[in-house]
Amino acid sequence: MTENIVRTNPNTMAKPGGHYTHAVTANGFVFIAGQLPITPDGTKLIDAPFEQQARQALDNVAAALAAAGSAVEQLVQVRVYVTDMKEWPGFNAIYASWIGPSCPARAVVPVPELHYGFKIEIEAVALNKSS
Protein backbone atom coordinates (compact mmCIF):
# COMPACT_ATOMS: atom_id res chain seq x y z
CA MET A 1 0.00 0.00 0.00
CA THR A 2 2.04 2.90 -1.28
CA GLU A 3 -0.40 5.48 0.12
CA ASN A 4 1.20 4.83 3.52
CA ILE A 5 4.66 5.71 2.20
CA VAL A 6 5.72 9.37 2.19
CA ARG A 7 8.82 10.41 0.26
CA THR A 8 10.56 13.64 1.23
CA ASN A 9 13.23 15.55 -0.68
CA PRO A 10 13.45 18.90 1.12
CA ASN A 11 14.44 22.01 -0.79
CA THR A 12 16.87 22.74 2.08
CA MET A 13 19.11 19.96 0.77
CA ALA A 14 20.85 19.26 -2.51
CA LYS A 15 18.75 17.15 -4.84
CA PRO A 16 19.48 13.42 -4.64
CA GLY A 17 22.29 12.42 -6.96
CA GLY A 18 20.58 9.21 -8.00
CA HIS A 19 17.26 7.39 -8.04
CA TYR A 20 16.43 7.65 -4.34
CA THR A 21 14.67 9.87 -1.79
CA HIS A 22 16.41 11.58 1.15
CA ALA A 23 13.73 10.47 3.64
CA VAL A 24 10.99 7.89 3.42
CA THR A 25 8.33 7.64 6.11
CA ALA A 26 6.41 4.37 6.54
CA ASN A 27 4.68 2.63 9.44
CA GLY A 28 5.81 5.18 12.00
CA PHE A 29 9.46 5.15 10.97
CA VAL A 30 11.56 7.61 8.99
CA PHE A 31 14.32 6.04 6.90
CA ILE A 32 17.14 8.41 5.96
CA ALA A 33 19.10 7.53 2.82
CA GLY A 34 22.89 7.55 3.03
CA GLN A 35 23.92 11.17 3.45
CA LEU A 36 27.19 12.37 1.99
CA PRO A 37 29.08 15.60 2.75
CA ILE A 38 27.23 17.69 0.18
CA THR A 39 26.12 21.20 1.10
CA PRO A 40 22.56 22.41 0.44
CA ASP A 41 23.73 24.23 -2.70
CA GLY A 42 25.18 20.98 -4.06
CA THR A 43 28.86 21.60 -3.28
CA LYS A 44 30.64 18.28 -2.76
CA LEU A 45 33.13 18.59 0.10
CA ILE A 46 35.45 15.99 -1.42
CA ASP A 47 38.70 17.71 -0.45
CA ALA A 48 37.47 18.96 2.94
CA PRO A 49 38.98 17.54 6.15
CA PHE A 50 37.24 14.52 7.64
CA GLU A 51 35.75 16.57 10.49
CA GLN A 52 34.07 19.00 8.08
CA GLN A 53 32.77 16.12 5.99
CA ALA A 54 31.39 14.41 9.10
CA ARG A 55 29.61 17.56 10.30
CA GLN A 56 28.04 18.15 6.89
CA ALA A 57 26.82 14.56 6.60
CA LEU A 58 25.30 14.82 10.11
CA ASP A 59 23.71 18.17 9.22
CA ASN A 60 22.18 16.48 6.18
CA VAL A 61 20.75 13.69 8.35
CA ALA A 62 19.21 16.31 10.66
CA ALA A 63 17.76 18.26 7.73
CA ALA A 64 16.20 15.16 6.20
CA LEU A 65 14.74 14.16 9.58
CA ALA A 66 13.24 17.60 10.15
CA ALA A 67 11.71 17.72 6.68
CA ALA A 68 10.13 14.31 7.28
CA GLY A 69 8.63 15.41 10.61
CA SER A 70 11.16 13.78 12.90
CA ALA A 71 14.30 14.86 14.76
CA VAL A 72 17.70 13.72 15.96
CA GLU A 73 16.14 12.84 19.34
CA GLN A 74 13.87 10.35 17.56
CA LEU A 75 16.73 8.34 16.03
CA VAL A 76 16.70 4.62 16.78
CA GLN A 77 19.56 3.46 14.54
CA VAL A 78 22.50 5.11 12.79
CA ARG A 79 24.94 3.47 10.38
CA VAL A 80 28.17 5.28 9.52
CA TYR A 81 30.49 4.27 6.69
CA VAL A 82 34.08 5.54 6.89
CA THR A 83 37.04 4.98 4.60
CA ASP A 84 39.60 5.22 7.42
CA MET A 85 38.94 3.75 10.87
CA LYS A 86 41.69 6.00 12.24
CA GLU A 87 39.04 8.75 12.02
CA TRP A 88 36.72 6.88 14.42
CA PRO A 89 37.78 8.69 17.66
CA GLY A 90 37.33 12.10 16.02
CA PHE A 91 34.01 11.07 14.53
CA ASN A 92 32.81 9.69 17.85
CA ALA A 93 33.46 13.06 19.53
CA ILE A 94 31.68 15.01 16.76
CA TYR A 95 28.78 12.54 16.83
CA ALA A 96 28.42 12.70 20.64
CA SER A 97 28.26 16.50 20.49
CA TRP A 98 25.74 16.39 17.62
CA ILE A 99 23.41 13.78 19.10
CA GLY A 100 23.49 14.95 22.71
CA PRO A 101 21.95 12.66 25.33
CA SER A 102 20.24 10.44 22.74
CA CYS A 103 22.01 7.16 22.28
CA PRO A 104 20.51 5.17 19.39
CA ALA A 105 21.93 1.89 18.19
CA ARG A 106 24.90 2.60 15.93
CA ALA A 107 27.39 0.87 13.69
CA VAL A 108 30.57 2.32 12.23
CA VAL A 109 31.53 0.33 9.15
CA PRO A 110 34.92 0.58 7.44
CA VAL A 111 34.68 0.60 3.64
CA PRO A 112 37.41 0.79 1.01
CA GLU A 113 35.86 3.78 -0.79
CA LEU A 114 32.73 5.90 -1.09
CA HIS A 115 31.07 7.70 -3.99
CA TYR A 116 32.98 10.73 -5.32
CA GLY A 117 35.90 9.89 -3.01
CA PHE A 118 34.13 11.04 0.16
CA LYS A 119 35.44 9.92 3.55
CA ILE A 120 32.07 9.35 5.25
CA GLU A 121 28.42 8.47 4.57
CA ILE A 122 25.64 8.22 7.17
CA GLU A 123 22.23 6.56 7.03
CA ALA A 124 19.66 6.39 9.81
CA VAL A 125 16.25 5.25 11.02
CA ALA A 126 14.08 7.33 13.35
CA LEU A 127 10.58 7.34 14.74
CA ASN A 128 8.14 9.75 13.21
CA LYS A 129 7.30 12.36 15.89
CA SER A 130 3.61 11.63 15.49
CA SER A 131 4.14 7.95 16.33
Rosetta blueprint (number, residue, H / E / L):
1 M L
2 T H
3 E H
4 N H
5 I E
6 V E
7 R E
8 T E
9 N L
10 P L
11 N L
12 T L
13 M L
14 A L
15 K L
16 P L
17 G L
18 G L
19 H L
20 Y L
21 T L
22 H L
23 A E
24 V E
25 T E
26 A E
27 N L
28 G L
29 F E
30 V E
31 F E
32 I E
33 A E
34 G E
35 Q E
36 L L
37 P L
38 I E
39 T L
40 P L
41 D L
42 G L
43 T L
44 K E
45 L L
46 I L
47 D L
48 A L
49 P L
50 F H
51 E H
52 Q H
53 Q H
54 A H
55 R H
56 Q H
57 A H
58 L H
59 D H
60 N H
61 V H
62 A H
63 A H
64 A H
65 L H
66 A H
67 A H
68 A L
69 G L
70 S L
71 A L
72 V H
73 E H
74 Q H
75 L E
76 V E
77 Q E
78 V E
79 R E
80 V E
81 Y E
82 V E
83 T L
84 D L
85 M H
86 K H
87 E H
88 W H
89 P H
90 G H
91 F H
92 N H
93 A H
94 I H
95 Y H
96 A H
97 S H
98 W H
99 I H
100 G L
101 P L
102 S L
103 C L
104 P L
105 A E
106 R E
107 A E
108 V E
109 V E
110 P E
111 V L
112 P L
113 E L
114 L L
115 H H
116 Y H
117 G H
118 F L
119 K L
120 I E
121 E E
122 I E
123 E E
124 A E
125 V E
126 A E
127 L E
128 N L
129 K L
130 S L
131 S L
